[in-house]
Amino acid sequence: MIRTLTLALIVFLVSSAMAGRASSDQQDTLATEETERFVQGFVRFMAYHEAGHLLMQQLEGLHSDPDWTQEDLEAYADQFAMVLMEPDPGDEDGMSEIISASLGWLQVNKAIAENDPHAPPHERAMDIICLMYGSDTQGFSEFREYTRPEDDCAERYNSIEQQVETVFRNHSEAQGFEIDIILDEPASDMIPAREFLDATGLLYDLKDDIEADFFLTDRTTIRSTNCTGRAEPNQFYFDTHRGQTVDDDHYIITICYELIAKRLNYGTQGLD
């Protein structure tokens, strides 16, 4: 099923990229656009995954709850990301992003995920498709063949969507902290990654979505930076910086330019 799903997603991405294009379009241009579309979806999913961690900690304190394992938190953050990104069946751009996120995990070498609290990459990919199908089983009926009846995708989606809606979303007119965005000057070989973030507006989309729907209780920053020599360079990070008082606490979502650059370089070929 994994191989079949991989091929199906690749076909969808290629057909979406070429839809409405004149036959005279240059193949290298199409390939570049396809890669950028793929990277945008995968990186947006990772950003919203970290936003899930941010909201779980700020609004519910789940990261310090002894009943929640790290594996539980990572699985819930994936589900959170799926709810925040969920497209309508007719939203081709939104569907492409979700499918790109799934394909992105299918292209990750499972060996690099050993001793990782996240689910195995192929499971994360299948869960994304399951939750998309479960959000609208009629609108996304073409994805039913890539799900298992025992997963009960509709029930799973409805459960997490209801939790996000009732427990996390801000239904008052009050507004919490605004999010600061910092884009550090990139290293010379990271300039395309910075340009990609500027062109797609991914970080500003994340800021707008969080501020519009959730009440942040603490100072929060989204930052893109060069990570080589300072941190694992191919990741997003969510960090909590504790101050002397609760009012001094600070939360940061960090994206490494190296992650963007590597994904743009490899495209849909996969990561080792």
C-alpha positions as CSV (number, residue, x, y, z in Angstrom):
1,M,0.0,0.0,0.0
2,I,2.9,2.4,0.8
3,R,4.3,2.1,-2.7
4,T,0.9,2.5,-4.3
5,L,0.2,5.6,-2.2
6,T,3.6,7.1,-3.1
7,L,2.9,6.7,-6.8
8,A,-0.6,8.1,-6.4
9,L,0.6,11.2,-4.6
10,I,3.4,11.8,-7.1
11,V,0.9,11.5,-9.9
12,F,-1.4,14.0,-8.1
13,L,1.4,16.5,-7.6
14,V,2.5,16.3,-11.2
15,S,-0.9,16.6,-12.6
16,S,-1.7,19.5,-10.3
17,A,1.5,21.3,-11.3
18,M,0.7,20.9,-15.0
19,A,-3.0,21.7,-14.8
20,G,-3.9,24.7,-16.9
21,R,-0.3,25.0,-18.2
22,A,0.4,25.6,-21.9
23,S,2.1,22.7,-23.6
24,S,5.0,25.0,-24.5
25,D,6.0,25.5,-20.8
26,Q,9.6,24.6,-20.2
27,Q,10.1,21.3,-18.3
28,D,12.7,22.8,-16.0
29,T,10.2,25.5,-14.9
30,L,7.5,22.8,-14.2
31,A,10.0,20.8,-12.2
32,T,11.0,23.8,-10.2
33,E,7.4,24.7,-9.5
34,E,6.6,21.1,-8.5
35,T,9.5,21.0,-6.1
36,E,8.6,24.3,-4.5
37,R,4.9,23.2,-4.2
38,F,6.1,20.0,-2.6
39,V,8.4,21.7,-0.2
40,Q,5.9,24.3,0.8
41,G,3.4,21.7,1.8
42,F,5.9,19.6,3.8
43,V,7.4,22.6,5.6
44,R,4.0,24.1,6.4
45,F,3.0,20.8,8.0
46,M,6.1,20.8,10.1
47,A,5.5,24.5,11.1
48,Y,1.9,23.7,12.2
49,H,3.2,20.6,14.0
50,E,5.4,22.9,16.1
51,A,2.5,25.2,16.6
52,G,0.6,22.3,18.0
53,H,3.4,21.9,20.6
54,L,3.3,25.6,21.3
55,L,-0.5,25.6,21.9
56,M,-0.5,22.4,23.9
57,Q,2.0,23.9,26.3
58,Q,0.8,27.5,26.5
59,L,-2.9,26.7,26.7
60,E,-3.1,23.3,28.4
61,G,0.4,22.7,29.9
62,L,0.4,19.2,28.4
63,H,4.2,19.1,28.1
64,S,4.5,19.0,31.8
65,D,1.6,16.5,32.3
66,P,3.0,13.2,33.6
67,D,0.2,11.3,31.9
68,W,1.4,12.4,28.5
69,T,4.5,10.6,27.0
70,Q,6.7,12.3,24.4
71,E,5.2,9.9,21.9
72,D,1.7,11.1,22.8
73,L,2.7,14.7,22.4
74,E,4.2,14.1,19.0
75,A,1.2,12.2,17.7
76,Y,-1.1,14.9,19.0
77,A,1.0,17.7,17.4
78,D,0.7,15.9,14.0
79,Q,-3.1,15.7,14.4
80,F,-3.2,19.3,15.5
81,A,-1.3,20.3,12.3
82,M,-3.7,18.3,10.2
83,V,-6.7,20.1,11.6
84,L,-5.1,23.5,11.1
85,M,-4.2,22.7,7.5
86,E,-7.3,20.8,6.5
87,P,-8.5,21.8,3.0
88,D,-11.9,21.7,1.5
89,P,-12.3,19.1,-1.3
90,G,-12.3,21.7,-4.0
91,D,-9.2,23.5,-2.7
92,E,-6.5,22.3,-5.0
93,D,-3.7,24.3,-3.4
94,G,-4.7,23.1,0.1
95,M,-5.0,19.5,-1.1
96,S,-1.6,19.7,-2.8
97,E,0.0,21.0,0.5
98,I,-1.5,18.1,2.5
99,I,-0.5,15.5,0.0
100,S,3.0,17.1,-0.2
101,A,3.2,16.7,3.6
102,S,2.3,13.0,3.3
103,L,4.7,12.4,0.4
104,G,7.4,14.2,2.4
105,W,7.2,11.6,5.1
106,L,7.1,8.8,2.6
107,Q,10.4,10.0,1.2
108,V,12.2,10.0,4.5
109,N,14.6,7.1,5.1
110,K,13.1,5.2,8.1
111,A,16.6,4.5,9.4
112,I,17.1,8.1,10.4
113,A,13.9,7.9,12.6
114,E,15.3,5.3,15.0
115,N,15.0,6.3,18.7
116,D,12.7,9.1,17.6
117,P,9.6,9.9,19.7
118,H,7.7,10.6,16.5
119,A,5.9,7.8,14.7
120,P,7.7,6.2,11.9
121,P,7.7,8.4,8.7
122,H,5.4,6.0,6.8
123,E,2.9,6.0,9.6
124,R,2.9,9.8,9.7
125,A,2.2,9.8,6.0
126,M,-0.7,7.4,6.3
127,D,-2.2,9.3,9.2
128,I,-2.2,12.5,7.2
129,I,-4.2,10.8,4.4
130,C,-6.5,9.1,6.9
131,L,-7.4,12.4,8.6
132,M,-7.9,14.2,5.3
133,Y,-10.2,11.4,4.2
134,G,-11.9,11.4,7.6
135,S,-12.6,15.1,7.5
136,D,-15.0,14.6,4.5
137,T,-15.4,11.0,3.4
138,Q,-17.5,12.0,0.4
139,G,-15.4,14.9,-0.7
140,F,-12.2,13.0,-0.4
141,S,-13.6,9.6,-1.4
142,E,-10.8,8.9,-3.8
143,F,-8.4,8.5,-0.9
144,R,-10.5,5.8,0.8
145,E,-8.5,3.0,-0.8
146,Y,-5.4,4.2,1.0
147,T,-7.0,3.9,4.4
148,R,-7.8,0.9,6.6
149,P,-11.4,0.4,7.9
150,E,-10.1,-0.3,11.4
151,D,-8.5,3.2,11.5
152,D,-12.0,4.8,11.6
153,C,-10.6,7.9,10.0
154,A,-13.9,9.9,10.3
155,E,-14.1,9.3,14.0
156,R,-10.4,10.1,14.6
157,Y,-10.7,13.4,12.7
158,N,-14.0,14.4,14.4
159,S,-12.5,13.7,17.8
160,I,-9.4,15.8,17.3
161,E,-11.2,18.6,15.5
162,Q,-13.7,18.8,18.4
163,Q,-10.9,19.0,20.9
164,V,-9.2,21.8,19.0
165,E,-12.5,23.6,18.6
166,T,-13.7,23.3,22.2
167,V,-10.4,23.2,24.2
168,F,-8.0,25.3,22.3
169,R,-9.7,27.8,20.1
170,N,-10.4,31.3,21.3
171,H,-14.1,32.0,21.1
172,S,-13.9,35.4,22.9
173,E,-13.1,38.8,21.4
174,A,-10.0,39.1,23.6
175,Q,-6.6,38.8,22.0
176,G,-3.5,37.3,23.5
177,F,0.2,38.0,22.8
178,E,1.1,38.9,19.2
179,I,3.8,36.7,17.6
180,D,7.1,38.3,16.7
181,I,8.8,37.0,13.5
182,I,12.6,37.1,13.1
183,L,14.3,36.1,9.9
184,D,18.1,36.1,10.6
185,E,20.5,37.0,7.8
186,P,21.2,33.7,6.0
187,A,24.6,32.3,5.3
188,S,25.5,32.7,1.6
189,D,24.5,29.2,0.7
190,M,21.2,29.6,2.6
191,I,20.0,32.6,0.6
192,P,17.6,30.5,-1.6
193,A,16.0,29.1,1.6
194,R,15.4,32.7,2.9
195,E,14.0,33.7,-0.5
196,F,11.7,30.7,-0.4
197,L,10.3,31.7,3.0
198,D,9.8,35.2,1.8
199,A,8.1,34.1,-1.4
200,T,5.7,31.7,0.3
201,G,5.0,33.7,3.4
202,L,4.8,30.5,5.4
203,L,5.9,32.1,8.7
204,Y,3.5,35.0,8.4
205,D,0.7,32.6,7.5
206,L,1.5,30.7,10.7
207,K,1.5,33.9,12.7
208,D,-1.8,35.0,11.3
209,D,-3.5,31.7,11.8
210,I,-2.4,31.3,15.4
211,E,-3.3,34.9,16.4
212,A,-6.7,34.7,14.7
213,D,-7.9,31.5,16.4
214,F,-6.0,31.1,19.6
215,F,-5.3,33.2,22.7
216,L,-1.5,33.1,23.4
217,T,-0.7,33.6,27.1
218,D,3.0,34.3,26.8
219,R,5.5,36.1,24.6
220,T,6.1,34.0,21.4
221,T,8.5,34.2,18.5
222,I,8.8,32.4,15.2
223,R,12.4,32.6,14.0
224,S,14.3,31.3,11.0
225,T,18.0,31.0,11.4
226,N,21.3,29.3,10.4
227,C,21.6,26.2,12.6
228,T,24.9,24.7,11.4
229,G,27.3,24.5,14.3
230,R,24.7,25.4,16.9
231,A,21.9,22.9,16.6
232,E,20.7,19.9,14.5
233,P,20.4,21.8,11.2
234,N,17.5,19.9,9.5
235,Q,14.7,20.6,11.9
236,F,12.0,22.8,13.3
237,Y,12.2,23.3,17.0
238,F,9.8,24.3,19.7
239,D,11.5,25.7,22.9
240,T,10.3,27.0,26.2
241,H,12.5,29.6,27.9
242,R,11.5,29.9,31.5
243,G,11.9,33.4,33.1
244,Q,12.2,34.3,36.7
245,T,8.4,34.8,36.8
246,V,5.6,33.3,34.7
247,D,5.3,36.7,32.9
248,D,8.9,36.3,31.7
249,D,8.3,32.9,30.0
250,H,9.1,33.0,26.3
251,Y,8.2,30.4,23.6
252,I,10.1,30.1,20.4
253,I,9.4,28.1,17.2
254,T,12.7,27.9,15.2
255,I,13.1,26.8,11.6
256,C,16.6,26.1,10.3
257,Y,17.4,27.5,6.9
258,E,19.3,24.2,6.3
259,L,16.0,22.3,6.4
260,I,14.5,24.4,3.6
261,A,17.7,24.2,1.5
262,K,18.0,20.5,1.8
263,R,14.3,19.9,0.9
264,L,14.6,22.3,-2.1
265,N,17.7,20.5,-3.2
266,Y,16.2,17.0,-3.0
267,G,12.7,17.8,-4.0
268,T,10.6,14.6,-4.1
269,Q,13.6,12.3,-4.4
270,G,13.8,11.8,-0.7
271,L,16.1,12.4,2.2
272,D,18.8,10.1,3.6
